[in-house]
Amino acid sequence: MAYRVTISTFQLFTMFPDAESARFYFESRLWPNGPRCPVCGTDENITTRKGGFYRCNGCHEDFTVRTGTIFERSHVPLHKWLYAMYLLVTARKGISSLQLSKQIGVTQKTAWFMLHRLREACGGESGLGKLRGIIEIDETHVGGLEANKHEHKKLHAGRGPVGKQTVMGMRERGGRIVALHLGEMTLGAVQGAIHHHVEPGSMLHTDSAGVYSDVGGLFFKHETVNHGAGEYARGNVTVNGIESAWAVLKRGVVGVYHHVSPKHLGRYVKEFTFRLNEGDVTRHTMERLDALLALAVGRRLTYAGLTT
């Protein structure tokens, strides 16, 4: 009998039918050795109180498993949060706040805020270090076509990426992806991103765009393919891997979200990057939920911070 690596919605509800069962799951993953105070970090001399509350007798702080995470001060029950996490990690192109609101019985405004909190967690550090080996690098542009805009919104500044936002991506051959919303696709921004995320000595594969002309330098090897001449692969030199990630991102933006504002684009990019990195079909759904939950610690996004 084949080992199943996915669980259905029905199975998830069976496993976590209420907030209390979800709380036990959160605590078992975030506190495998018992409750730990998020303020002073101790796991000793902790008093259990009612309703999932704990008291640290060292620093005299009360806390719950939500404290110090993206779930802090949220009134949404934890089993609804868990279902939202399940949908985020399993829906390849994402889920809209309107659809989530119907699925878990909250307002669209609450669902929108929940999804942005989860996207904030998706941007956490994986702890796996820098990308290494062969790294494919490319950029894409997100936004509507100038021809489809109202006249007063057109920039009249040419064709191509005019009026769009630039997202740069780096994909480890056969491995992880790092994607960033860049304010401006300059040589300095590109080199800064590469040096921050790629291990020195790695091989960089890019297209022949001018912004990549000097990215190799003293720290990296560099090969290019010339898309302008119809060259998309030369031996093992290609950027097809990172371009396939752009296809998923674009389908999600167009088909699910329809519009993504520049202000929040970075979080949507984090969401898609996390799902591509953690979405290997050989990984059990619960492993992917565990990965997202681990990244939720130490991150906080308030509604005021999201909307101002």
Backbone as a ProteinNet text record, in pm:
[ID]
protein_1_A
[PRIMARY]
MAYRVTISTFQLFTMFPDAESARFYFESRLWPNGPRCPVCGTDENITTRKGGFYRCNGCHEDFTVRTGTIFERSHVPLHKWLYAMYLLVTARKGISSLQLSKQIGVTQKTAWFMLHRLREACGGESGLGKLRGIIEIDETHVGGLEANKHEHKKLHAGRGPVGKQTVMGMRERGGRIVALHLGEMTLGAVQGAIHHHVEPGSMLHTDSAGVYSDVGGLFFKHETVNHGAGEYARGNVTVNGIESAWAVLKRGVVGVYHHVSPKHLGRYVKEFTFRLNEGDVTRHTMERLDALLALAVGRRLTYAGLTT
[TERTIARY]
84.7	0	88.3	60.5	141.6	120.4	226.1	220	164.2	55.4	-6.9	62.4	94.5	163.8	72.1	-51.8	-146.9	-261.1	-323.1	-443	-553.9	-674.2	-789.1	-840.8	-928.2	-991.9	-1068.5	-1137.3	-1213.1	-1121	-1005.5	-910.1	-857.4	-833.7	-785.7	-888.3	-1016.7	-1122.3	-1134.9	-1112.3	-1119.3	-1006.3	-888.5	-772.3	-781.8	-835.9	-842.1	-983.4	-1078.1	-1218.1	-1250.8	-1162.5	-1194.1	-1065.1	-1084.6	-969.4	-875.7	-931.1	-848.2	-753.2	-802.4	-716.2	-608.4	-644.2	-545.4	-440.3	-483.8	-388.1	-285.9	-332.1	-239.3	-137.7	-183.4	-90.9	12.3	-33.5	58.4	162	114.3	206	305.4	259.5	350.1	460.2	431.6	531.4	622.7	564.4	644.4	714	656.3	715.5	731.3	817.5	830.1	873.9	938.1	984.2	901.6	781.9	696.9	694.7	603.5	588.6	718.5	742.8	862.9	818.5	867.4	829.7	887.2	802.8	852.4	922.5	912.3	973.3	1116.7	1135.4	1270.3	1333.1	1254.8	1309.4	1323	1283.6	1298.3	1184.3	1212.7	1107.7	1095.3	1150.8	1144.4	1052	994.4	910.2	793.4	726.6	610.5	484.7	386.6	260.2	152.4	80.9	-28.3	-154.6	-219.9	-344.6	-455.9	-573.4	-687.8	-684.2	-751.9	-773.5	-649.5	-546.3	-425.7	-328.6	-351.5	-261.3	-157.7	-40.5	67.8	127.2	184.6	251.1	397.7	485	628.3	657.9	697.1	724.8	861.3	937.1	1065.7	1051.3	978.9	960.4	818.1	733.2	596	509.1	535.6	456.1	357.6	235.2	138.5	152.6	137.7	153.8	73.1	55.3	-6.6	83.8	44.9	124	120.9	26.9	19.5	123.3	163.5	249.9	383.5	419.7	545.5	539.6	418.8	400.8	307.7	285	192.8	48.9	19.9	-116.4	-147.6	-48.7	-67.8	-179	-262.3	-373.9	-482.3	-480.6	-587.3	-700.5	-824.6	-941.4	-992.8	-927.9	-968.8	-924.1	-1014.1	-976	-863.1	-781.5	-663	-694.4	-808.8	-837.2	-872.4	-922.8	-946.3	-813.3	-722.9	-589.3	-521.8	-537.2	-474.3	-530.9	-662.2	-722.6	-674.1	-659.4	-606.1	-464.2	-383.3	-247.4	-250.5	-341.7	-355.7	-387.3	-479.8	-516.4	-399.4	-323.8	-212.3	-103.6	-74.3	34.8	-7.7	-139.4	-184.1	-242.3	-285.9	-342	-227	-192.8	-71.5	-66.9	-181.8	-184.3	-236.8	-255.2	-300.7	-450.7	-498.4	-641.2	-674.7	-785.5	-824.5	-884.6	-881.8	-940.2	-1091.1	-1155.7	-1300.4	-1331.6	-1253.9	-1275.9	-1245.6	-1136.8	-1103.1	-1211.9	-1265.9	-1371.1	-1491.3	-1524.7	-1637.2	-1603	-1477.8	-1436	-1434.6	-1390.9	-1374.8	-1473.7	-1560.6	-1666.1	-1619	-1534.5	-1494.3	-1524	-1510.1	-1531.6	-1417.9	-1443.9	-1339	-1222.6	-1250.4	-1145	-1054.9	-1115.1	-1037.2	-953.7	-1014.7	-942.4	-824	-843.1	-735.6	-619.5	-651.7	-548.9	-478.5	-554.1	-494.9	-395.4	-434.4	-347.4	-218.8	-228.8	-106.7	-17.2	-75	7.5	80.5	9.2	72.2	180.9	157.9	261.2	382.8	360.4	472.2	556.9	491.2	564.9	641.2	582.9	647.4	782.9	804.5	931.3	1038.2	1011	1110	1228.5	1340.2	1461.7	1445.8	1483.1	1467.9	1578.4	1689.7	1800.3	1887.8	1862.1	1938.5	2059.4	2078.7	2195.4	2174.1	2284.7	2278.2	2259.7	2208.5	2197.4	2338.1	2352.7	2487.1	2476.2	2588.2	2590.2	2560.3	2472.1	2427.8	2303.2	2308.6	2197.9	2143.3	2017.7	1951.9	1892.2	1918	1872.5	1795.2	1681.1	1599	1505.2	1440.9	1343.3	1212.2	1105	976.3	910.6	806.2	739.6	591.6	542.5	405.2	326	211.7	126.4	48.4	-50.2	-135.3	-67.4	-118.9	-68.6	-109.8	-19	-49.6	-173.7	-187.9	-300	-433.9	-434.6	-560.1	-596.7	-510.9	-535.1	-621.5	-690.2	-760.2	-657.8	-699.4	-608.5	-534	-603.5	-537.9	-436	-434.9	-338.3	-219.9	-225.6	-115.8	4.4	124.1	246.3	303.6	265.9	316	468.8	530.2	676	739.4	670.6	727.4	657.9	719.9	659.5	734	703.3	772.4	728.8	824	791.1	740.5	711.9	667.1	542.1	543.4	429.6	416	508.9	503	608.8	589.7	683.9	778.3	903.8	1004.5	1026.2	1023.7	1054.1	1174.6	1277.7	1398.1	1399.9	1438.5	1441.1	1573.4	1611.5	1731.9	1692.5	1720	1680.4	1801.5	1821.2	1926.9	1887.4	1973.5	1940.3	1898.4	1771.2	1718.4	1686.8	1683.1	1663.7	1576.2	1620.5	1537.3	1531.1	1432.1	1412.3	1414.8	1478	1468.9	1417.9	1311	1255.9	1235.5	1260.7	1256.2	1183.7	1103.2	1043.1	1144	1203.5	1303.3	1237.6	1274.9	1221.7	1272.3	1396.5	1456.9	1556.5	1550.3	1636.7	1768.6	1852.5	1982.2	2091.4	2211.3	2323.5	2355.6	2349.5	2379.1	2279.5	2149.1	2045.9	2060.8	2090.3	2105.6	2226.7	2340.1	2460.3	2443.2	2375.5	2351.7	2268.4	2163.1	2077.7	2154.5	2236.9	2314.2	2414.1	2487.2	2587.3	2521.7	2399.9	2331.3	2277.8	2237.1	2164.7	2241.1	2353	2424	2564.2	2603.3	2734.5	2844.3	2951.3	3061.6	3115.6	3156.2	3206.3	3100.2	2973.2	2864.2	2866.3	2802.4	2787.9	2654.5	2657.2	2536	2496.9	2370.7	2316.2	2213	2229.9	2135.5	2111	2017.2	2006.5	2108.1	2104.4	2208.8	2170.3	2072.7	2033.8	2152.1	2161.2	2275.1	2295.3	2187.2	2199.1	2275.9	2289.1	2363.1	2506.8	2548.2	2676.3	2796.1	2789.4	2904.8	2874.6	2776.7	2738.6	2839.3	2918.9	3014.8	3124.9	3200.7	3308.4	3410.3	3461.8	3563.8	3504.2	3372.9	3313.6	3235.4	3192.8	3106.9	3152.4	3121.4	3133	3001.5	3006.1	2887	2876.2	2759.7	2729	2593.8	2577.9	2452.5	2395	2263.8	2196.3	2138.4	2138.2	2093.4	1951.4	1853.5	1714.6	1684.2	1752.9	1728.9	1763	1854.3	1893.1	1822.5	1720.4	1645.3	1715.1	1813.4	1885.8	1828.2	1771.6	1711.5	1783.8	1872.9	1956.7	2081.3	2195.2	2320.5	2391.8	2382	2429.8	2343.7	2407.9	2329.7	2305.7	2341.5	2321.4	2180.2	2097.2	1958.5	1900.8	1794.1	1719.3	1575	1552.4	1416.3	1354.8	1438.8	1387.4	1323.4	1392.1	1335.9	1219.1	1222.7	1111.3	984.1	998.2	880.3	815.8	896.7	841.5	760.8	808.3	733.4	597.4	589.2	462.1	359.3	402.2	311.2	270.6	367.3	337.7	237.3	259.7	171.6	31	19.6	-113	-187.9	-116.9	-181.4	-227.6	-141.1	-176.8	-295	-291.2	-397.3	-526.1	-512.7	-630.9	-694.5	-616.2	-670	-682	-575.6	-575.2	-617.1	-600.5	-643.6	-561.7	-536	-456.2	-375.4	-248.4	-160.8	-96.1	-116.9	-61.1	89.1	164.3	309.3	344	258.6	284.4	291.8	206.6	197.8	260.7	312.9	365.4	472.5	557.7	664.6	612.6	499.5	444.2	384.8	321.7	270.1	385.4	495.3	612.6	665.4	665.9	707.9	618.8	488.4	394.1	424.4	438.7	463.7	599.1	698.4	831	825.8	758.3	746.4	677.9	570.1	494.8	577.8	654.5	739.5	852.5	905.6	1014.4	966.3	846.8	797.2	692.3	659.7	546.7	579.3	697.2	734	627.7	573.6	464.4	508.7	639.7	686.8	685.7	663.5	658.3	515.3	497.4	364.3	307.1	176.6	110.5	142.2	144.8	172.6	315.1	407.9	545	547	467.2	461.6	394.7	290.9	227.7	326.5	404.2	504.7	606.5	646.7	745.7	692	564.6	504.6	488	445.6	427.3	559.9	667.8	798.8	840.9	803.6	840.5	753.3	643.7	550.7	602.7	705.1	759.1	850.7	834	922.5	886.1	769	725.4	589.5	570	446.1	406.7	279.4	227.6	96.3	91.8	-31.1	-113.5	-240.8	-327.6	-285.5	-245.5	-198.1	-73	16.9	138.3	111.9	4.8	-29.5	-97.6	-173.2	-257.1	-205.2	-99.1	-47.9	88.6
-119.7	0	124.9	216.9	337.7	429.3	495.3	588.7	721.9	766.5	891	1008.8	1109.2	1225.7	1346.6	1331.6	1441.4	1402.9	1504.7	1481.7	1568.7	1517.6	1589.7	1690.6	1778.7	1874.3	1801.2	1694.2	1615.7	1557.7	1506.8	1452.1	1560.1	1680	1789.8	1824.2	1831.2	1861.5	1751.8	1628.2	1516.7	1524.8	1562.7	1572.6	1692.5	1804.5	1928.6	1985.8	1927.4	1969.3	2098.1	2142.3	2261	2334.4	2447.9	2532.1	2463.8	2381	2316	2214.2	2135.1	2037.2	2107.2	2221	2298.2	2357.1	2400.6	2455.5	2350.2	2227.6	2120.7	2095.9	2105.2	2087.7	2200	2324.3	2438.5	2424.9	2388.5	2378.2	2264.1	2151.7	2037.6	2068	2153.3	2188.1	2301.9	2403.9	2519.8	2498.4	2411.5	2383.1	2232.2	2168	2022	1973.1	2060.6	2023.1	2087.7	2135.4	2200.3	2350.9	2421.2	2566.5	2642	2738.9	2823.6	2969.1	3045.9	3187.1	3263.8	3333.5	3408.1	3538.5	3576.1	3701.4	3678.8	3585.6	3562.1	3434	3350.1	3231.8	3108.6	3116.3	3000.7	2901.3	2773.1	2672.4	2609	2678.5	2631.4	2721.6	2662	2736.6	2804.8	2727.7	2776.6	2718.2	2801.9	2758.8	2753.5	2642.5	2628.6	2692.2	2774.5	2839.1	2793.4	2847.3	2803.9	2861.7	2791.7	2844.2	2858.3	2777	2783.8	2891.3	2954.7	3057.3	2994.5	3058.8	3013.9	3135	3111.9	3219.2	3181.7	3273.2	3255.8	3316.1	3234	3283.4	3349.3	3344.2	3412.8	3560.6	3591.1	3732.6	3781.1	3690.6	3725	3768.1	3710.3	3739.6	3625.7	3663	3565.2	3553.4	3432.5	3414.3	3294	3285.1	3169.9	3127.8	3023.6	2978.6	3080.5	3173.3	3279.1	3388.7	3409.2	3521.7	3514.3	3626	3631	3566.6	3547.9	3488.5	3576.7	3537.6	3613.2	3602.6	3507.5	3488	3574	3647.6	3724.1	3827.5	3835.5	3929.3	3907.6	3793.2	3759.6	3690.6	3728.7	3666.7	3547.8	3516.9	3403.5	3273.9	3177.6	3050.3	2980.4	2906.5	2847	2741.2	2671.1	2571.6	2639.2	2763.2	2837.2	2886.1	2926	2962.2	2842.5	2725.6	2605.8	2570.2	2587.1	2559.1	2659.4	2786.8	2887.6	2851.2	2802.1	2757.9	2640.8	2548.3	2431.3	2476.2	2570.3	2618.5	2690.4	2767.3	2841.4	2748.1	2639.3	2551.7	2452.6	2429.9	2329.3	2389	2515.3	2578.6	2633.3	2566.5	2598.8	2743.8	2798.7	2936.7	3034.8	2987.7	3076.4	3071.6	3141.4	3149.9	3294.6	3343.7	3482.3	3498.5	3620.7	3648.1	3626.5	3651.7	3629.1	3480.9	3396.5	3252.7	3201.4	3250	3206.6	3247.1	3367	3412.8	3319.8	3269.5	3176	3040.2	2999.1	2866.7	2855.7	2961	2949.9	3035	3108.6	3182.6	3306.4	3385.6	3516	3620.9	3748	3852.5	3853.9	3913.2	3922.5	4006.2	4108.4	4193.3	4112.5	4028.2	3944.2	3843.1	3782.3	3684.6	3749.2	3871.2	3944.9	3968.9	4009.2	4032.9	3902.4	3793.5	3664.1	3619.9	3633.5	3590.3	3672	3801.8	3882.2	3846	3809	3762.3	3633.1	3543.3	3418.2	3444.4	3539.5	3574.2	3632.4	3708.6	3763.2	3649.6	3543.6	3427.4	3358.3	3355.3	3288.2	3348.1	3472.1	3538.5	3514	3427.1	3398.7	3321.2	3329.3	3259.6	3109.5	3029.8	2884.9	2819.4	2890.3	2831.8	2740	2733.2	2644.9	2714.1	2840.9	2911.1	2962.7	3004.8	3065.8	2960.8	3007.4	2920.4	2885.6	2766.3	2724.4	2635.2	2616.2	2532.5	2617	2568.6	2643.8	2722.9	2853.6	2941.6	3010.2	2985.6	3053.4	3184.2	3292.6	3425.1	3490.4	3545.9	3612.3	3708.6	3794.4	3886.9	3876.6	3919.2	3927.7	4058.1	4095.6	4223.1	4197.8	4251.6	4227.5	4357.1	4351.6	4469.7	4465.9	4551.2	4552.7	4613.3	4577.9	4635.2	4781.1	4862.7	5004.2	5022.9	4938.8	4953.1	4928.3	4854.6	4822.8	4922.2	5021.3	5117.5	5233.8	5297.8	5421	5526.6	5616.2	5714.6	5793.4	5829.9	5912.9	5834.2	5700.6	5618.3	5575.1	5603.4	5564.6	5655.3	5596.3	5672.5	5732.5	5676.7	5725.9	5734.8	5626.2	5625.1	5509.2	5456.3	5348	5215.7	5109.2	4977.1	4888.1	4759.8	4663.1	4674.3	4687.4	4685.6	4818.4	4915.1	5046.3	5031.7	5093	5088.9	4960.3	4867.6	4739.9	4734.3	4639	4618.7	4503.3	4516.6	4416	4319.6	4191.1	4085.5	4008.4	3998.3	3925	3791.3	3685.8	3554.1	3482.8	3401	3318	3176.4	3080.7	2942	2850.1	2781.8	2681.6	2562.3	2520.2	2411.3	2287.4	2248.5	2134.6	2163.5	2293.4	2326.3	2446.7	2531.3	2639.1	2762	2846	2971.5	3086.3	3196.1	3322.7	3425.4	3496.4	3599.2	3727.5	3840.7	3969.7	4071.6	4155.8	4269	4382.8	4414.5	4520.2	4651.5	4757.1	4887.2	4930.8	4893	4931.8	4825.2	4782.7	4675.8	4737.2	4774.5	4832.6	4729.8	4755.7	4665.9	4654.9	4767.6	4765.7	4681.2	4695.1	4618.2	4469.8	4436.9	4296.1	4234.6	4304.2	4251.2	4237.5	4334.1	4326.9	4205.6	4178.7	4062.8	3932.5	3925.2	3802.7	3777.8	3878.9	3861.3	3824	3870.7	3841.7	3699	3646	3519	3402.9	3430.1	3323.8	3306	3181.8	3149	3180.9	3249.3	3278.1	3150.2	3160.7	3045.9	2973.2	3010	2945.8	2988.7	2908.5	2939.7	3009	3128.4	3203.1	3184.4	3150.6	3144.5	3255.7	3341.6	3450.3	3459.6	3546.6	3580.2	3690.6	3745.5	3840.9	3986.4	4010.4	4147.5	4223.5	4352.5	4433.7	4441.1	4431.3	4444.6	4328.5	4217.1	4101.5	4095.8	4195.1	4186.2	4171.1	4231.9	4229.1	4160.4	4069.3	4009.9	3905.1	3850.9	3748.1	3804.6	3896.2	3960.4	3860.6	3888.7	3803.9	3690.2	3695.1	3602.9	3488.3	3503.7	3402.6	3371.6	3252.1	3218.9	3260.7	3286.9	3341.7	3294.4	3238.9	3199.4	3259.4	3290.5	3350.2	3273.9	3291	3247.3	3371.2	3372.8	3490.1	3467.9	3513.6	3498.2	3575.4	3688.1	3769.5	3696.4	3599.3	3520.5	3385.4	3370.6	3245.5	3133.4	3167.5	3065.7	3057.4	2942.1	2924.3	2818.9	2745.3	2650.5	2622.3	2618.1	2582.9	2486.2	2358.8	2258.6	2262	2279.9	2290	2434.8	2530.1	2671.7	2711.5	2746.2	2783.3	2854.8	2930.5	2990.8	2942.3	2827.5	2775	2741.5	2703.1	2667.1	2784.7	2898.9	3015.5	3072.1	3059.7	3107.8	3026	2897.4	2817.4	2866.3	2920.1	2978	3102.9	3182.5	3302.3	3266.1	3153	3109.9	3085.8	3022.5	2996.4	3127.2	3216.1	3345.8	3424.5	3432.2	3510.1	3451.7	3318.8	3255.4	3285.1	3289.1	3321.1	3465.5	3555.9	3697.8	3725.5	3670	3696.1	3620.3	3491.4	3408.5	3410.6	3439.8	3434.8	3574.1	3652.4	3781.9	3896.8	3878.7	3976.9	4106.2	4157	4279.1	4271.5	4307.4	4312.7	4449.8	4522.3	4657	4649.8	4749	4751	4743.2	4802.3	4804	4663.5	4573.2	4439	4330.7	4368.5	4268.6	4180.9	4239	4161.9	4043.7	4061.5	3950.7	3843.4	3882.8	3782	3700.4	3766.7	3697	3597.3	3637.9	3547.5	3424.2	3445.2	3333.7	3232.4	3280	3189.6	3121.6	3196	3137.4	3025.9	3051.4	2948.7	2823.7	2843.1	2727.8	2647.9	2714.9	2644.4	2570.2	2630.3	2566.6	2449.6	2463.9	2363	2271.6	2294.2	2223.9	2094.1	2037.8	1910.1	1805.6	1741	1645.8	1523.7	1503.1	1390.3	1423.6	1549.7	1590.8	1582.9	1529.1	1516.5	1654.8	1667.7	1795.5	1847.7	1759.7	1803.6	1856.1	1804.4	1857.1	1999.6	2026.2	2161.5	2257.1	2209.1	2291.2	2318.6	2217.2	2235.6	2342.9	2341.3	2437.5	2579.8	2598	2731.4	2776.9	2686.2	2721.8	2762.7	2694	2727.6	2869	2912.2	3046.2	3155.9	3116.2	3214.3	3275.8	3215.6	3262.6	3382.3	3483.3	3599.1	3700.1	3683.6	3776.9	3833.4	3959.7	4025.9	4125.8	4126.8	4222.7	4275.5	4402.4	4463.2	4518	4539.1	4593	4735.3	4811.5	4948.1	4945	4854.2	4843.1	4796.1	4721.9	4669.3	4774.6	4863.1	4955.8	5097.7	5130.3	5267.7	5274.3
0	0	0	-90.7	-103.7	17.4	59.8	171.9	123.3	183.5	142	210.7	132.3	187	195.9	155.5	163.3	256.2	314.7	393.6	335.4	338.3	283.9	385.4	339.4	429.5	539.1	501.9	598.9	705.8	665	761	854.7	800.2	883.8	990	950.5	1046	1151.2	1110.6	1204.8	1307	1260.3	1347.9	1442.8	1391.6	1469.9	1462.5	1536.2	1525	1599.1	1688.7	1767.6	1804.7	1870.8	1905.6	2003.7	2093.9	2194.2	2131.6	2037.1	1970.5	1888.5	1827.2	1751.3	1845.1	1963.8	2060.6	2102.2	2125.6	2162.1	2050.2	1923.9	1811	1808.8	1823.5	1821.8	1934.1	2053.7	2167.1	2148.7	2093.1	2075.1	1974.9	1876.6	1776.3	1821.6	1884.8	1925	2058.2	2142.9	2274	2290.9	2217.3	2226.3	2364.3	2441.8	2575.8	2686.2	2649.2	2747.7	2727.8	2797.4	2780	2803.5	2717.7	2728.4	2726.9	2819.3	2828.2	2709.2	2630.5	2514.8	2553.3	2681.4	2726.5	2773.4	2868.3	2921.7	2868.9	2798.6	2733.8	2820.8	2946.9	3034.2	3015.9	3040.1	3040.6	3179.2	3278.4	3417	3499.1	3601.9	3694.7	3622.8	3536.2	3462.5	3525.7	3554.1	3613.2	3505.3	3498.2	3401.8	3459.1	3379.4	3420.2	3327.3	3340.7	3261.8	3120.7	3028.2	2893.6	2809.3	2834.9	2755	2797.7	2913.4	2964.7	3057.4	3061.2	3147.3	3217.8	3336.1	3410.7	3431	3389.3	3414.3	3551	3644.5	3779.3	3790.4	3679.6	3678.9	3647.4	3537.5	3498.5	3523.5	3578.2	3617.7	3499.4	3383.6	3265.6	3238.6	3197	3149.4	2998.3	2945.3	2802	2755.6	2624.4	2560.1	2444.2	2373.4	2259	2145.3	2149.2	2047	2070.2	2194.6	2229.8	2155.2	2093.8	2020.7	1883.8	1830.5	1697.5	1615	1490.6	1405.2	1453.6	1543.7	1592.4	1714.4	1763.2	1886.3	1871.4	1974.3	1983.9	1878	1814.2	1720.2	1795.4	1762.7	1825.9	1745.5	1633.8	1551.4	1619.5	1639.3	1703.8	1629.2	1703.6	1644.3	1539.3	1550.6	1446.6	1314.4	1318.9	1194.6	1137.1	1223.2	1177.1	1110.4	1171.4	1118.3	981.6	964.4	834.7	730.7	769.8	676.9	634.9	728.6	697	599.3	622.5	533.8	391.1	377.8	244.2	178.9	256.7	198.9	146.6	219.8	177.2	69.1	53.2	-43.9	-171.6	-169.2	-288.6	-372.5	-480.7	-556	-601.9	-638.4	-687.3	-583.1	-460.5	-354.6	-336.2	-235.2	-206.2	-175	-226	-204.8	-65.4	-15.3	116.3	114.9	1.6	-7.2	6.2	-62.1	-53.6	86.9	147.2	282.9	381.9	366.4	458.4	455.2	335.9	324.4	383.9	369.4	414.6	567	636.6	781.5	860	791.1	860.1	932.2	866.8	920.4	813.7	848.6	750.2	649	532.8	430.7	481.6	560.1	616	709.2	792.9	883.4	805.3	704	621.9	551	502.5	435.2	531.6	654.4	755.1	792.5	806.1	838.9	731.4	605.7	496.7	493	521	521.7	640	752	864.1	825.7	759.8	717.1	614.1	523.4	424.9	494	601.2	677.4	733.7	781.1	831.3	718.9	600.2	487	454.1	494.1	464.6	568.2	666	769.1	714.8	784	742.8	766.2	665.7	675.7	758	777.6	852.1	768.1	636	548.6	485.9	518.8	466.8	325.6	262.1	129.8	20	-94	-210.9	-258.7	-314.8	-359.1	-482.1	-548.7	-669.1	-791.3	-877.5	-995.8	-957.6	-977.2	-939.8	-1064.4	-1095	-1207.1	-1157.2	-1229.4	-1187.9	-1301.8	-1269.3	-1370.2	-1298.7	-1375.2	-1319	-1395.9	-1330.2	-1396.4	-1354.7	-1425.6	-1397.8	-1372.3	-1261.6	-1218.1	-1226.6	-1292.6	-1305.2	-1434.4	-1444.2	-1562.1	-1683.6	-1800.4	-1924.5	-1936	-1986	-2005.1	-2092.2	-2195.1	-2288.5	-2221	-2108.2	-2039.4	-1930.8	-1907.5	-1799.9	-1847.8	-1752.6	-1785.3	-1826.7	-1910.2	-1967.3	-1860.2	-1750.3	-1648.6	-1566.5	-1579.9	-1506.8	-1592.8	-1723.2	-1810.6	-1789.6	-1795.7	-1772.6	-1899.9	-2017.1	-2146	-2145.6	-2098.6	-2086.3	-2161.6	-2260.5	-2339.6	-2315.3	-2366.2	-2358.5	-2258.7	-2261.1	-2174.8	-2030.9	-1937.1	-1794.2	-1738.5	-1824.6	-1778.2	-1691.3	-1573.2	-1484.1	-1404.9	-1420.7	-1349.7	-1239.8	-1148.9	-1040.4	-1075.1	-1037.5	-1071.3	-955.7	-987.7	-891.1	-944.3	-862.8	-900.2	-827.7	-900	-839.5	-860.6	-764	-770.7	-731.5	-820.1	-793.8	-796.9	-688.5	-678.8	-765.3	-856.5	-947.4	-867.7	-884.1	-811.2	-666	-628.4	-487.1	-463.9	-372.3	-318.9	-410.5	-380.5	-452.5	-352.3	-390.6	-318.6	-418	-382.2	-471.4	-392.2	-457.3	-390.2	-476.9	-412.6	-481.7	-477.8	-592.2	-600.2	-640.1	-570.8	-607.9	-744.1	-773.9	-900.9	-943.4	-1069.4	-1119.3	-1165.8	-1069.6	-1101.8	-1074.5	-1130.1	-1108.4	-959.9	-888.4	-745.7	-667.7	-700.2	-630.8	-659.4	-785.6	-825.3	-757	-760.6	-697.9	-546.5	-485.3	-341.9	-304.5	-384.6	-358.6	-375.1	-478.8	-503.7	-392.3	-351.8	-246.2	-113	-90.6	35.5	40	-75.6	-76.8	-140.5	-207.2	-279.8	-223.1	-206.9	-152.2	-254.9	-215.2	-309.1	-371.1	-497.8	-570.8	-650.4	-632.1	-706.1	-851.8	-935.6	-1077.8	-1100.5	-1160.7	-1189.4	-1335.3	-1359.1	-1494.4	-1508.9	-1608.1	-1633.8	-1783.5	-1821	-1962.3	-1991.6	-2110.8	-2150.7	-2125.9	-2040.4	-2008	-1950.1	-1983.1	-1942.8	-1793.1	-1715	-1570.1	-1508.8	-1582.4	-1531.6	-1584.8	-1660.3	-1730.6	-1637.2	-1517.7	-1427.6	-1294.8	-1292.5	-1164	-1115.7	-1207.3	-1166.8	-1079.3	-1134.5	-1060.6	-1008	-890.1	-829	-746.3	-722	-624.7	-688.4	-813.2	-875	-1016.9	-1064	-1204.7	-1271.3	-1401.9	-1466.3	-1611	-1645.5	-1783.1	-1821	-1950.4	-1995.6	-2114.4	-2133	-2255.6	-2321.5	-2453	-2528	-2579.3	-2502.1	-2543.2	-2670.9	-2689.4	-2809	-2937.1	-2928.3	-3045.8	-3048.8	-2964.1	-2962	-2887	-2804.5	-2728.3	-2586.8	-2553.1	-2421.3	-2337.7	-2400.9	-2328.5	-2411.4	-2342	-2406.7	-2313.8	-2347.1	-2253.1	-2128.6	-2013	-1888.8	-1847.6	-1934.6	-1904.3	-1945.4	-1848.7	-1875.9	-1754.3	-1776.2	-1664.7	-1667.8	-1729.6	-1741.6	-1606.3	-1509.6	-1377.5	-1306.5	-1303.2	-1236.2	-1316	-1448.7	-1529.7	-1505.8	-1472.1	-1440	-1310.7	-1218.8	-1095.7	-1127.3	-1223.5	-1262.7	-1321.3	-1391.2	-1448.6	-1339	-1228.5	-1116.5	-1049.4	-1028.2	-966.9	-1050.2	-1180.5	-1267.8	-1271.2	-1274.9	-1276.9	-1148	-1037.5	-910.8	-905.1	-949.4	-947.2	-1039.1	-1159.1	-1256.3	-1221.8	-1186.4	-1170.1	-1033.8	-927.3	-791.1	-730.6	-735.1	-667.4	-758.9	-890	-991.1	-987.3	-868.2	-856	-727.6	-736.9	-620	-616.6	-508	-499.5	-473.7	-520.3	-495.3	-347	-262.4	-118.7	-60.2	-108.9	-50.5	-138	-253.9	-346.8	-282.3	-200.1	-137.8	-58.4	11.3	90.6	0.4	-108.9	-202.1	-261.1	-289.4	-341.8	-237.7	-109.7	-2.4	2.8	-13.3	-9.6	-119.5	-242.5	-354.2	-340.1	-291.7	-272.7	-169.1	-57.4	46.3	-8.5	-82.4	-132.8	-233.1	-315.8	-411.4	-340.4	-233.3	-159.7	-74.6	-16.4	77	15.1	-112.2	-172.1	-242.3	-216.6	-277.5	-244.5	-347	-326.5	-246.7	-232	-151.8	-3	31.6	171.7	222	339.8	396.6	426.8	412.5	436.8	576.4	676.3	812.6	826.5	748.4	751	698.9	595.3	540.9	639	709.4	812.7	925.9	963.8	1067.9	1026.8	900.2	850.8	858.3	821	826.2	970.3	1057.8	1198.4	1261.8	1228	1284.3	1245.9	1126	1079.6	1140.4	1206	1263	1391.5	1449	1577.5	1555.7	1641.3	1636.4	1529.5	1469.3	1365.2	1406.8	1378.8	1419.2	1311.8	1279	1181.8	1234.5	1269.3	1319.7	1202.9	1228.6	1123.1	1087.5	1187	1158.7	1072.9	1103.3	1022.6	882	864.4	732.6	645.6	707	629.8	626	698	697.2	630.2
[MASK]
++++++++++++++++++++++++++++++++++++++++++++++++++++++++++++++++++++++++++++++++++++++++++++++++++++++++++++++++++++++++++++++++++++++++++++++++++++++++++++++++++++++++++++++++++++++++++++++++++++++++++++++++++++++++++++++++++++++++++++++++++++++++++++++++++++++++++++++++++++++++++++++++++++++++++++++++++++

